[in-house]
Amino acid sequence: MSVNAYRMINNCLDSKVASFDIGHDEKLIDFLNEEIQFYMSLNSYGTGIVDVPVELLEKAVDAPKKYDLDEDTISQIKSDIESAKSSKDEVVTYYCF
């Protein structure tokens, strides 16, 4: 079973399309885990809510080859960044399930 991360706004899913796949986007998750202890916010099933700073997401999309990101993932994360910035948020909240 795959665990996907969906952007949340005001405690509601903001998108029906996942921003990234925790099992597939391993390099991205390793990076986020090093920076913000990504896995600490998830339960033993890999589900939960995680706040990811916009600056880390920007760093990831600026180096897509380093983090092995495909075009769909890059596009979705850029959308997440734009949404956060338009709301003057410094983090993107993801619900992972």
PDB file as gemmi writes it, atoms N, CA and C in Angstrom:
CRYST1    1.000    1.000    1.000  90.00  90.00  90.00 P 1                      
ATOM      1  N   MET A   1       0.837  -1.175   0.000  1.00  0.00           N  
ATOM      2  CA  MET A   1       0.000   0.000   0.000  1.00  0.00           C  
ATOM      3  C   MET A   1       0.886   1.243   0.000  1.00  0.00           C  
ATOM      4  N   SER A   2       0.502   2.208  -0.777  1.00  0.00           N  
ATOM      5  CA  SER A   2       1.259   3.437  -0.909  1.00  0.00           C  
ATOM      6  C   SER A   2       0.674   4.514  -0.009  1.00  0.00           C  
ATOM      7  N   VAL A   3       1.545   5.315   0.586  1.00  0.00           N  
ATOM      8  CA  VAL A   3       1.122   6.452   1.385  1.00  0.00           C  
ATOM      9  C   VAL A   3       1.428   7.706   0.590  1.00  0.00           C  
ATOM     10  N   ASN A   4       0.412   8.517   0.345  1.00  0.00           N  
ATOM     11  CA  ASN A   4       0.555   9.743  -0.422  1.00  0.00           C  
ATOM     12  C   ASN A   4       0.325  10.948   0.470  1.00  0.00           C  
ATOM     13  N   ALA A   5       0.945  12.066   0.094  1.00  0.00           N  
ATOM     14  CA  ALA A   5       0.796  13.316   0.837  1.00  0.00           C  
ATOM     15  C   ALA A   5      -0.089  14.273   0.055  1.00  0.00           C  
ATOM     16  N   TYR A   6      -1.148  14.723   0.697  1.00  0.00           N  
ATOM     17  CA  TYR A   6      -2.109  15.649   0.084  1.00  0.00           C  
ATOM     18  C   TYR A   6      -2.070  16.969   0.839  1.00  0.00           C  
ATOM     19  N   ARG A   7      -2.054  18.080   0.110  1.00  0.00           N  
ATOM     20  CA  ARG A   7      -2.041  19.400   0.739  1.00  0.00           C  
ATOM     21  C   ARG A   7      -3.362  19.646   1.456  1.00  0.00           C  
ATOM     22  N   MET A   8      -3.262  20.252   2.635  1.00  0.00           N  
ATOM     23  CA  MET A   8      -4.450  20.605   3.417  1.00  0.00           C  
ATOM     24  C   MET A   8      -4.508  22.109   3.621  1.00  0.00           C  
ATOM     25  N   ILE A   9      -5.725  22.649   3.630  1.00  0.00           N  
ATOM     26  CA  ILE A   9      -5.955  24.045   3.988  1.00  0.00           C  
ATOM     27  C   ILE A   9      -7.181  24.069   4.898  1.00  0.00           C  
ATOM     28  N   ASN A  10      -7.012  24.713   6.040  1.00  0.00           N  
ATOM     29  CA  ASN A  10      -8.114  24.815   7.020  1.00  0.00           C  
ATOM     30  C   ASN A  10      -8.701  23.450   7.365  1.00  0.00           C  
ATOM     31  N   ASN A  11      -7.829  22.484   7.627  1.00  0.00           N  
ATOM     32  CA  ASN A  11      -8.205  21.128   8.039  1.00  0.00           C  
ATOM     33  C   ASN A  11      -9.011  20.362   6.994  1.00  0.00           C  
ATOM     34  N   CYS A  12      -8.949  20.765   5.730  1.00  0.00           N  
ATOM     35  CA  CYS A  12      -9.629  20.056   4.645  1.00  0.00           C  
ATOM     36  C   CYS A  12      -8.616  19.767   3.547  1.00  0.00           C  
ATOM     37  N   LEU A  13      -8.778  18.629   2.897  1.00  0.00           N  
ATOM     38  CA  LEU A  13      -7.907  18.333   1.764  1.00  0.00           C  
ATOM     39  C   LEU A  13      -8.138  19.387   0.700  1.00  0.00           C  
ATOM     40  N   ASP A  14      -7.054  19.927   0.176  1.00  0.00           N  
ATOM     41  CA  ASP A  14      -7.159  20.983  -0.829  1.00  0.00           C  
ATOM     42  C   ASP A  14      -7.063  20.426  -2.243  1.00  0.00           C  
ATOM     43  N   SER A  15      -6.656  19.175  -2.371  1.00  0.00           N  
ATOM     44  CA  SER A  15      -6.457  18.604  -3.693  1.00  0.00           C  
ATOM     45  C   SER A  15      -6.811  17.132  -3.678  1.00  0.00           C  
ATOM     46  N   LYS A  16      -7.332  16.659  -4.782  1.00  0.00           N  
ATOM     47  CA  LYS A  16      -7.603  15.230  -4.915  1.00  0.00           C  
ATOM     48  C   LYS A  16      -6.404  14.504  -5.489  1.00  0.00           C  
ATOM     49  N   VAL A  17      -5.392  15.282  -5.882  1.00  0.00           N  
ATOM     50  CA  VAL A  17      -4.165  14.720  -6.435  1.00  0.00           C  
ATOM     51  C   VAL A  17      -3.077  14.838  -5.383  1.00  0.00           C  
ATOM     52  N   ALA A  18      -2.393  13.735  -5.125  1.00  0.00           N  
ATOM     53  CA  ALA A  18      -1.317  13.749  -4.139  1.00  0.00           C  
ATOM     54  C   ALA A  18      -0.154  14.603  -4.627  1.00  0.00           C  
ATOM     55  N   SER A  19       0.495  15.277  -3.704  1.00  0.00           N  
ATOM     56  CA  SER A  19       1.671  16.069  -4.053  1.00  0.00           C  
ATOM     57  C   SER A  19       2.885  15.179  -4.262  1.00  0.00           C  
ATOM     58  N   PHE A  20       3.018  14.173  -3.402  1.00  0.00           N  
ATOM     59  CA  PHE A  20       4.112  13.218  -3.555  1.00  0.00           C  
ATOM     60  C   PHE A  20       3.744  11.914  -2.876  1.00  0.00           C  
ATOM     61  N   ASP A  21       4.499  10.881  -3.215  1.00  0.00           N  
ATOM     62  CA  ASP A  21       4.282   9.532  -2.703  1.00  0.00           C  
ATOM     63  C   ASP A  21       5.437   9.205  -1.757  1.00  0.00           C  
ATOM     64  N   ILE A  22       5.131   8.943  -0.518  1.00  0.00           N  
ATOM     65  CA  ILE A  22       6.173   8.727   0.486  1.00  0.00           C  
ATOM     66  C   ILE A  22       7.047   7.518   0.144  1.00  0.00           C  
ATOM     67  N   GLY A  23       6.456   6.460  -0.390  1.00  0.00           N  
ATOM     68  CA  GLY A  23       7.230   5.277  -0.742  1.00  0.00           C  
ATOM     69  C   GLY A  23       8.030   5.433  -2.020  1.00  0.00           C  
ATOM     70  N   HIS A  24       7.545   6.214  -2.945  1.00  0.00           N  
ATOM     71  CA  HIS A  24       8.196   6.374  -4.248  1.00  0.00           C  
ATOM     72  C   HIS A  24       9.234   7.495  -4.249  1.00  0.00           C  
ATOM     73  N   ASP A  25       8.936   8.594  -3.616  1.00  0.00           N  
ATOM     74  CA  ASP A  25       9.822   9.762  -3.613  1.00  0.00           C  
ATOM     75  C   ASP A  25      10.794   9.694  -2.441  1.00  0.00           C  
ATOM     76  N   GLU A  26      11.589   8.632  -2.433  1.00  0.00           N  
ATOM     77  CA  GLU A  26      12.467   8.337  -1.302  1.00  0.00           C  
ATOM     78  C   GLU A  26      13.498   9.423  -1.031  1.00  0.00           C  
ATOM     79  N   LYS A  27      14.115   9.964  -2.084  1.00  0.00           N  
ATOM     80  CA  LYS A  27      15.146  10.986  -1.874  1.00  0.00           C  
ATOM     81  C   LYS A  27      14.550  12.261  -1.285  1.00  0.00           C  
ATOM     82  N   LEU A  28      13.365  12.618  -1.728  1.00  0.00           N  
ATOM     83  CA  LEU A  28      12.684  13.786  -1.166  1.00  0.00           C  
ATOM     84  C   LEU A  28      12.370  13.550   0.309  1.00  0.00           C  
ATOM     85  N   ILE A  29      11.845  12.386   0.618  1.00  0.00           N  
ATOM     86  CA  ILE A  29      11.487  12.074   2.008  1.00  0.00           C  
ATOM     87  C   ILE A  29      12.731  11.995   2.886  1.00  0.00           C  
ATOM     88  N   ASP A  30      13.812  11.422   2.379  1.00  0.00           N  
ATOM     89  CA  ASP A  30      15.062  11.390   3.150  1.00  0.00           C  
ATOM     90  C   ASP A  30      15.530  12.810   3.478  1.00  0.00           C  
ATOM     91  N   PHE A  31      15.462  13.698   2.470  1.00  0.00           N  
ATOM     92  CA  PHE A  31      15.835  15.100   2.669  1.00  0.00           C  
ATOM     93  C   PHE A  31      14.941  15.750   3.735  1.00  0.00           C  
ATOM     94  N   LEU A  32      13.630  15.579   3.602  1.00  0.00           N  
ATOM     95  CA  LEU A  32      12.704  16.170   4.574  1.00  0.00           C  
ATOM     96  C   LEU A  32      12.890  15.565   5.960  1.00  0.00           C  
ATOM     97  N   ASN A  33      13.190  14.285   6.017  1.00  0.00           N  
ATOM     98  CA  ASN A  33      13.404  13.644   7.310  1.00  0.00           C  
ATOM     99  C   ASN A  33      14.652  14.191   7.996  1.00  0.00           C  
ATOM    100  N   GLU A  34      15.703  14.450   7.211  1.00  0.00           N  
ATOM    101  CA  GLU A  34      16.926  15.028   7.778  1.00  0.00           C  
ATOM    102  C   GLU A  34      16.677  16.439   8.297  1.00  0.00           C  
ATOM    103  N   GLU A  35      15.868  17.198   7.570  1.00  0.00           N  
ATOM    104  CA  GLU A  35      15.652  18.605   7.906  1.00  0.00           C  
ATOM    105  C   GLU A  35      14.601  18.822   8.992  1.00  0.00           C  
ATOM    106  N   ILE A  36      13.511  18.080   8.941  1.00  0.00           N  
ATOM    107  CA  ILE A  36      12.400  18.350   9.874  1.00  0.00           C  
ATOM    108  C   ILE A  36      11.872  17.103  10.575  1.00  0.00           C  
ATOM    109  N   GLN A  37      12.603  15.988  10.513  1.00  0.00           N  
ATOM    110  CA  GLN A  37      12.144  14.738  11.117  1.00  0.00           C  
ATOM    111  C   GLN A  37      10.735  14.392  10.634  1.00  0.00           C  
ATOM    112  N   PHE A  38      10.584  14.339   9.307  1.00  0.00           N  
ATOM    113  CA  PHE A  38       9.311  14.094   8.643  1.00  0.00           C  
ATOM    114  C   PHE A  38       8.552  12.915   9.249  1.00  0.00           C  
ATOM    115  N   TYR A  39       9.250  11.798   9.474  1.00  0.00           N  
ATOM    116  CA  TYR A  39       8.589  10.588   9.957  1.00  0.00           C  
ATOM    117  C   TYR A  39       8.057  10.709  11.382  1.00  0.00           C  
ATOM    118  N   MET A  40       8.577  11.645  12.162  1.00  0.00           N  
ATOM    119  CA  MET A  40       8.140  11.781  13.561  1.00  0.00           C  
ATOM    120  C   MET A  40       6.672  12.216  13.660  1.00  0.00           C  
ATOM    121  N   SER A  41       6.167  12.832  12.607  1.00  0.00           N  
ATOM    122  CA  SER A  41       4.765  13.284  12.621  1.00  0.00           C  
ATOM    123  C   SER A  41       3.796  12.204  12.164  1.00  0.00           C  
ATOM    124  N   LEU A  42       4.332  11.082  11.694  1.00  0.00           N  
ATOM    125  CA  LEU A  42       3.486  10.006  11.182  1.00  0.00           C  
ATOM    126  C   LEU A  42       3.365   8.887  12.208  1.00  0.00           C  
ATOM    127  N   ASN A  43       2.259   8.168  12.154  1.00  0.00           N  
ATOM    128  CA  ASN A  43       2.089   7.039  13.064  1.00  0.00           C  
ATOM    129  C   ASN A  43       2.771   5.791  12.490  1.00  0.00           C  
ATOM    130  N   SER A  44       2.616   4.674  13.138  1.00  0.00           N  
ATOM    131  CA  SER A  44       3.290   3.442  12.709  1.00  0.00           C  
ATOM    132  C   SER A  44       2.810   2.927  11.353  1.00  0.00           C  
ATOM    133  N   TYR A  45       1.683   3.430  10.894  1.00  0.00           N  
ATOM    134  CA  TYR A  45       1.158   3.047   9.576  1.00  0.00           C  
ATOM    135  C   TYR A  45       1.607   4.014   8.478  1.00  0.00           C  
ATOM    136  N   GLY A  46       2.354   5.051   8.875  1.00  0.00           N  
ATOM    137  CA  GLY A  46       2.832   6.029   7.912  1.00  0.00           C  
ATOM    138  C   GLY A  46       1.823   7.101   7.591  1.00  0.00           C  
ATOM    139  N   THR A  47       0.815   7.260   8.437  1.00  0.00           N  
ATOM    140  CA  THR A  47      -0.188   8.294   8.199  1.00  0.00           C  
ATOM    141  C   THR A  47      -0.079   9.391   9.250  1.00  0.00           C  
ATOM    142  N   GLY A  48      -0.550  10.573   8.892  1.00  0.00           N  
ATOM    143  CA  GLY A  48      -0.536  11.689   9.829  1.00  0.00           C  
ATOM    144  C   GLY A  48      -0.451  13.013   9.100  1.00  0.00           C  
ATOM    145  N   ILE A  49      -0.268  14.062   9.869  1.00  0.00           N  
ATOM    146  CA  ILE A  49      -0.196  15.419   9.330  1.00  0.00           C  
ATOM    147  C   ILE A  49       1.201  15.967   9.570  1.00  0.00           C  
ATOM    148  N   VAL A  50       1.773  16.551   8.494  1.00  0.00           N  
ATOM    149  CA  VAL A  50       3.134  17.072   8.551  1.00  0.00           C  
ATOM    150  C   VAL A  50       3.154  18.486   7.978  1.00  0.00           C  
ATOM    151  N   ASP A  51       3.794  19.403   8.686  1.00  0.00           N  
ATOM    152  CA  ASP A  51       4.019  20.754   8.180  1.00  0.00           C  
ATOM    153  C   ASP A  51       5.421  20.820   7.590  1.00  0.00           C  
ATOM    154  N   VAL A  52       5.500  21.189   6.313  1.00  0.00           N  
ATOM    155  CA  VAL A  52       6.786  21.278   5.627  1.00  0.00           C  
ATOM    156  C   VAL A  52       7.047  22.741   5.273  1.00  0.00           C  
ATOM    157  N   PRO A  53       8.161  23.302   5.734  1.00  0.00           N  
ATOM    158  CA  PRO A  53       8.467  24.687   5.401  1.00  0.00           C  
ATOM    159  C   PRO A  53       8.567  24.908   3.887  1.00  0.00           C  
ATOM    160  N   VAL A  54       8.015  26.014   3.435  1.00  0.00           N  
ATOM    161  CA  VAL A  54       8.037  26.371   2.016  1.00  0.00           C  
ATOM    162  C   VAL A  54       9.477  26.394   1.499  1.00  0.00           C  
ATOM    163  N   GLU A  55      10.401  26.916   2.299  1.00  0.00           N  
ATOM    164  CA  GLU A  55      11.790  27.020   1.837  1.00  0.00           C  
ATOM    165  C   GLU A  55      12.390  25.651   1.521  1.00  0.00           C  
ATOM    166  N   LEU A  56      11.997  24.611   2.244  1.00  0.00           N  
ATOM    167  CA  LEU A  56      12.507  23.268   1.936  1.00  0.00           C  
ATOM    168  C   LEU A  56      11.907  22.736   0.644  1.00  0.00           C  
ATOM    169  N   LEU A  57      10.628  23.006   0.429  1.00  0.00           N  
ATOM    170  CA  LEU A  57       9.991  22.582  -0.818  1.00  0.00           C  
ATOM    171  C   LEU A  57      10.614  23.304  -2.010  1.00  0.00           C  
ATOM    172  N   GLU A  58      10.911  24.589  -1.844  1.00  0.00           N  
ATOM    173  CA  GLU A  58      11.570  25.344  -2.915  1.00  0.00           C  
ATOM    174  C   GLU A  58      12.943  24.760  -3.221  1.00  0.00           C  
ATOM    175  N   LYS A  59      13.669  24.403  -2.188  1.00  0.00           N  
ATOM    176  CA  LYS A  59      14.994  23.807  -2.378  1.00  0.00           C  
ATOM    177  C   LYS A  59      14.884  22.496  -3.165  1.00  0.00           C  
ATOM    178  N   ALA A  60      13.869  21.708  -2.849  1.00  0.00           N  
ATOM    179  CA  ALA A  60      13.683  20.423  -3.530  1.00  0.00           C  
ATOM    180  C   ALA A  60      13.335  20.613  -4.999  1.00  0.00           C  
ATOM    181  N   VAL A  61      12.411  21.519  -5.320  1.00  0.00           N  
ATOM    182  CA  VAL A  61      12.026  21.697  -6.724  1.00  0.00           C  
ATOM    183  C   VAL A  61      13.102  22.419  -7.527  1.00  0.00           C  
ATOM    184  N   ASP A  62      14.007  23.110  -6.845  1.00  0.00           N  
ATOM    185  CA  ASP A  62      15.133  23.750  -7.536  1.00  0.00           C  
ATOM    186  C   ASP A  62      16.219  22.749  -7.910  1.00  0.00           C  
ATOM    187  N   ALA A  63      16.163  21.552  -7.344  1.00  0.00           N  
ATOM    188  CA  ALA A  63      17.148  20.498  -7.641  1.00  0.00           C  
ATOM    189  C   ALA A  63      16.424  19.177  -7.893  1.00  0.00           C  
ATOM    190  N   PRO A  64      15.561  19.127  -8.912  1.00  0.00           N  
ATOM    191  CA  PRO A  64      14.729  17.935  -9.126  1.00  0.00           C  
ATOM    192  C   PRO A  64      15.524  16.652  -9.378  1.00  0.00           C  
ATOM    193  N   LYS A  65      16.668  16.759 -10.025  1.00  0.00           N  
ATOM    194  CA  LYS A  65      17.470  15.553 -10.287  1.00  0.00           C  
ATOM    195  C   LYS A  65      18.077  15.015  -9.000  1.00  0.00           C  
ATOM    196  N   LYS A  66      18.497  15.911  -8.127  1.00  0.00           N  
ATOM    197  CA  LYS A  66      19.078  15.497  -6.844  1.00  0.00           C  
ATOM    198  C   LYS A  66      18.068  14.692  -6.022  1.00  0.00           C  
ATOM    199  N   TYR A  67      16.803  15.103  -6.099  1.00  0.00           N  
ATOM    200  CA  TYR A  67      15.762  14.443  -5.314  1.00  0.00           C  
ATOM    201  C   TYR A  67      14.909  13.491  -6.143  1.00  0.00           C  
ATOM    202  N   ASP A  68      15.319  13.282  -7.393  1.00  0.00           N  
ATOM    203  CA  ASP A  68      14.671  12.322  -8.290  1.00  0.00           C  
ATOM    204  C   ASP A  68      13.167  12.581  -8.421  1.00  0.00           C  
ATOM    205  N   LEU A  69      12.817  13.853  -8.681  1.00  0.00           N  
ATOM    206  CA  LEU A  69      11.412  14.243  -8.779  1.00  0.00           C  
ATOM    207  C   LEU A  69      10.951  14.221 -10.229  1.00  0.00           C  
ATOM    208  N   ASP A  70       9.781  13.640 -10.476  1.00  0.00           N  
ATOM    209  CA  ASP A  70       9.234  13.645 -11.839  1.00  0.00           C  
ATOM    210  C   ASP A  70       8.465  14.949 -12.064  1.00  0.00           C  
ATOM    211  N   GLU A  71       8.103  15.195 -13.312  1.00  0.00           N  
ATOM    212  CA  GLU A  71       7.442  16.452 -13.687  1.00  0.00           C  
ATOM    213  C   GLU A  71       6.116  16.671 -12.949  1.00  0.00           C  
ATOM    214  N   ASP A  72       5.332  15.619 -12.770  1.00  0.00           N  
ATOM    215  CA  ASP A  72       4.053  15.761 -12.066  1.00  0.00           C  
ATOM    216  C   ASP A  72       4.258  16.170 -10.613  1.00  0.00           C  
ATOM    217  N   THR A  73       5.240  15.568  -9.971  1.00  0.00           N  
ATOM    218  CA  THR A  73       5.529  15.894  -8.577  1.00  0.00           C  
ATOM    219  C   THR A  73       6.027  17.323  -8.450  1.00  0.00           C  
ATOM    220  N   ILE A  74       6.918  17.723  -9.360  1.00  0.00           N  
ATOM    221  CA  ILE A  74       7.433  19.098  -9.348  1.00  0.00           C  
ATOM    222  C   ILE A  74       6.279  20.084  -9.512  1.00  0.00           C  
ATOM    223  N   SER A  75       5.417  19.818 -10.471  1.00  0.00           N  
ATOM    224  CA  SER A  75       4.283  20.694 -10.736  1.00  0.00           C  
ATOM    225  C   SER A  75       3.368  20.814  -9.517  1.00  0.00           C  
ATOM    226  N   GLN A  76       3.086  19.697  -8.874  1.00  0.00           N  
ATOM    227  CA  GLN A  76       2.188  19.710  -7.715  1.00  0.00           C  
ATOM    228  C   GLN A  76       2.821  20.444  -6.539  1.00  0.00           C  
ATOM    229  N   ILE A  77       4.116  20.212  -6.308  1.00  0.00           N  
ATOM    230  CA  ILE A  77       4.786  20.899  -5.196  1.00  0.00           C  
ATOM    231  C   ILE A  77       4.857  22.401  -5.466  1.00  0.00           C  
ATOM    232  N   LYS A  78       5.104  22.791  -6.715  1.00  0.00           N  
ATOM    233  CA  LYS A  78       5.106  24.221  -7.051  1.00  0.00           C  
ATOM    234  C   LYS A  78       3.734  24.831  -6.783  1.00  0.00           C  
ATOM    235  N   SER A  79       2.680  24.106  -7.087  1.00  0.00           N  
ATOM    236  CA  SER A  79       1.329  24.571  -6.794  1.00  0.00           C  
ATOM    237  C   SER A  79       1.127  24.727  -5.286  1.00  0.00           C  
ATOM    238  N   ASP A  80       1.660  23.781  -4.523  1.00  0.00           N  
ATOM    239  CA  ASP A  80       1.571  23.851  -3.061  1.00  0.00           C  
ATOM    240  C   ASP A  80       2.292  25.093  -2.538  1.00  0.00           C  
ATOM    241  N   ILE A  81       3.468  25.372  -3.103  1.00  0.00           N  
ATOM    242  CA  ILE A  81       4.252  26.546  -2.702  1.00  0.00           C  
ATOM    243  C   ILE A  81       3.486  27.823  -3.010  1.00  0.00           C  
ATOM    244  N   GLU A  82       2.940  27.902  -4.215  1.00  0.00           N  
ATOM    245  CA  GLU A  82       2.176  29.093  -4.608  1.00  0.00           C  
ATOM    246  C   GLU A  82       0.970  29.302  -3.696  1.00  0.00           C  
ATOM    247  N   SER A  83       0.292  28.223  -3.364  1.00  0.00           N  
ATOM    248  CA  SER A  83      -0.871  28.316  -2.488  1.00  0.00           C  
ATOM    249  C   SER A  83      -0.470  28.842  -1.107  1.00  0.00           C  
ATOM    250  N   ALA A  84       0.630  28.324  -0.585  1.00  0.00           N  
ATOM    251  CA  ALA A  84       1.094  28.770   0.732  1.00  0.00           C  
ATOM    252  C   ALA A  84       1.489  30.241   0.695  1.00  0.00           C  
ATOM    253  N   LYS A  85       2.224  30.625  -0.322  1.00  0.00           N  
ATOM    254  CA  LYS A  85       2.678  32.015  -0.416  1.00  0.00           C  
ATOM    255  C   LYS A  85       1.500  32.976  -0.590  1.00  0.00           C  
ATOM    256  N   SER A  86       0.495  32.557  -1.339  1.00  0.00           N  
ATOM    257  CA  SER A  86      -0.657  33.434  -1.532  1.00  0.00           C  
ATOM    258  C   SER A  86      -1.429  33.647  -0.229  1.00  0.00           C  
ATOM    259  N   SER A  87      -1.298  32.697   0.685  1.00  0.00           N  
ATOM    260  CA  SER A  87      -1.944  32.811   1.996  1.00  0.00           C  
ATOM    261  C   SER A  87      -0.984  33.358   3.049  1.00  0.00           C  
ATOM    262  N   LYS A  88       0.227  33.702   2.589  1.00  0.00           N  
ATOM    263  CA  LYS A  88       1.283  34.201   3.480  1.00  0.00           C  
ATOM    264  C   LYS A  88       1.676  33.176   4.545  1.00  0.00           C  
ATOM    265  N   ASP A  89       1.581  31.890   4.178  1.00  0.00           N  
ATOM    266  CA  ASP A  89       1.996  30.811   5.076  1.00  0.00           C  
ATOM    267  C   ASP A  89       3.461  30.477   4.840  1.00  0.00           C  
ATOM    268  N   GLU A  90       4.136  30.068   5.883  1.00  0.00           N  
ATOM    269  CA  GLU A  90       5.533  29.670   5.771  1.00  0.00           C  
ATOM    270  C   GLU A  90       5.688  28.163   5.663  1.00  0.00           C  
ATOM    271  N   VAL A  91       4.571  27.436   5.797  1.00  0.00           N  
ATOM    272  CA  VAL A  91       4.595  25.974   5.707  1.00  0.00           C  
ATOM    273  C   VAL A  91       3.455  25.493   4.833  1.00  0.00           C  
ATOM    274  N   VAL A  92       3.627  24.292   4.305  1.00  0.00           N  
ATOM    275  CA  VAL A  92       2.549  23.585   3.618  1.00  0.00           C  
ATOM    276  C   VAL A  92       2.201  22.417   4.505  1.00  0.00           C  
ATOM    277  N   THR A  93       0.935  22.286   4.834  1.00  0.00           N  
ATOM    278  CA  THR A  93       0.473  21.178   5.662  1.00  0.00           C  
ATOM    279  C   THR A  93       0.020  20.043   4.756  1.00  0.00           C  
ATOM    280  N   TYR A  94       0.577  18.849   5.003  1.00  0.00           N  
ATOM    281  CA  TYR A  94       0.210  17.670   4.234  1.00  0.00           C  
ATOM    282  C   TYR A  94      -0.448  16.637   5.136  1.00  0.00           C  
ATOM    283  N   TYR A  95      -1.503  16.036   4.611  1.00  0.00           N  
ATOM    284  CA  TYR A  95      -2.116  14.890   5.276  1.00  0.00           C  
ATOM    285  C   TYR A  95      -1.651  13.669   4.502  1.00  0.00           C  
ATOM    286  N   CYS A  96      -0.972  12.789   5.183  1.00  0.00           N  
ATOM    287  CA  CYS A  96      -0.402  11.597   4.561  1.00  0.00           C  
ATOM    288  C   CYS A  96      -1.247  10.391   4.927  1.00  0.00           C  
ATOM    289  N   PHE A  97      -1.733   9.691   3.901  1.00  0.00           N  
ATOM    290  CA  PHE A  97      -2.515   8.473   4.135  1.00  0.00           C  
ATOM    291  C   PHE A  97      -2.454   7.590   2.934  1.00  0.00           C  
TER     292      PHE A  97                                                      
END                                                                             
